Amino acid sequence: MRRVSSQQDAEEFRLSLRMEANRRSRRLAQGMELGVKSLSNHLLGCLAITALLLDPSNLWGSESPSIFDPATPQATSIRSLFWLVILITGVIFVGVEGLLAFFLYEYSRKKSDPNAEPAQVYGSIPIEVAWTAVPTLIVFVIVMIVVRIEYEVKADAETIPANSIPLRIRVVGHQWWWEYNYFEYDGKPLSMTTANELVIPVGEEGVARPIMLTLESADVCHSYWVPRLSGKTDLIPGRVNELWFETKLAGDYVGQCAEYCGTQHANMLLHVRAVSPDEFEKWLSDQASPAADDPAVAEGKKVFLSETCVNCHTVQGTPAKGRVGPDLTHLMSRHTIAAGMISNTPENLRDWIHDPQDIKPGCLMPAFRLESSKMDLLVKYLGSLK
C-alpha cells in the first residue's frame, strides 16, 4: 500500500486513481463497441447463411445440393422432419429463454428493499414431474417421427411403388471415385459399367421409376449423399447397404461423399443426371455398345494400349481390361472427369493425364508425362470414346 504522507500526496494519489479508472472505462467501452460490431457481423453472417439455406440457388444455381429444395418424396420427408425438429426445439428455446428473462426481471434485487428475498420452493413434486415428463414426451414424439421417416426412405420391398419400373444399380465407392454397374431395368438384365456420373430416368404420371442402389466399398468407408434426392447412406467394406429414391423432375443433382475417406474426400463428388425415359433408353443403348473404333485415331489407340493405362482401365472391345480405375469405354459421354472436379474437355483431359497430382493431390493415378506428340495422339483417341 502506498503511504500518504501529506494532504498534497493524498490529492495526487486520488487524481491518479481517477485517471486510471477513466482509462479502464475507455478500454471497456472500446471493447464493448468491438463486441457489438462482432456480434453484428455474426448476426449478418447468420442471416446470409439463412438466406442461402432458404434459397440455395443464390449460391449454387440450378444444381443446388440443399436439403431445402427436395426433388423426391424421400428428400421431402427428410426436409419435413428437419423443420419439425426445428419447430419443437425453437418453441423450447423461446420458452426457456423467456422464463429466464422473466425471472431475471421479476426477482432481481429491488432498490427499495435490497435485503428482500423471494419465496423459496423446495421439493415441489408437480414441478419435478413436469420437468421430467415433458422432455420425455417430447423425445418420445421425435423418436416416433424419426422411425416413421426411416421406414419411408428405407429400401424395402414394401415401400417400393406397385406396378413400377425399377432401375437397379450397384454402386462401389473407391478412393476417390464412384463406380456404377447397371444390372437390371424393368426386370431385364443389364451388363454395363460407368463411373462418377449416374444417369437415371424420371418417373411419369402413373408410372413410377424407382432407382434401387446397392452400396458397397472397395477400400474404406464412404457415404453416398445427394441431398435433393435422399439421405446419407454409408458404404462399408464387407457390407452391402441399400438406398432408393424416385423423382419426376429432370435435371442435374449434385452431392458428395459424406464420410471422411482420405486425402481427397472433399473432392469425391457426385453428379446425377435425371433424364426422360426415351433419352435414358437411348443412353442405355449407347453405353451398351463397344468403344468407338475410329481409324483416324488408330495411332492414339496404340499409345493407349502400349502404356500402363491398360492395367487400370477398361475399354470394351479392346485388350484393356483393368478394374482398378474407371471404365473409359464411353469416357466423352461424361460431363466431368476426376470424379466431378473438372470439366471433361480435351485441355483438361491432357492436364489430367500429364500429372493428376497437380489437380487432385494424393489420388492413386500416376503421372505419365508423355512426350508431346504421344500425348496429342492419346488425347485424340480418348476424345473419340463417346
Buried (B, 14 or more C-beta within 10 A) or exposed (E): EEEEEEEEEEEEEEEEEEEEEEEEEEEEEEEEEEEEEEEEEEEEEEEEEEEBBEEBEEEEEEBBBBBBBBBBBBBBBBBEBEEBEEEBEEEEEEEEEEEEEEEEEEEEEEEEEEEEEEEEEEEEEEEEEEEEEEEEEBEEEBEEBEEEBEEBBBBEEEEBBEEBBBBBBBBBBBBBBBBBBBBBBEEEEBEBBBBBBBBBBBBEEEBBBBBBBBBBBBBBBBBBBBBBBBBBBBBBEEEEBEBBBBBBEBBBBBBBBBBEBBEBBEBBBBBBBBBEBEBBEEBBEEBBEEBBEBEEBEBBBBBBBEBEBBEBBBBBEBEBEBEEBBBBBBBBBBEBBBBBBBEBEEEBBBBBBBEBEEBBEEBBBEEBEBEEEBBBBBBBBBBBBE
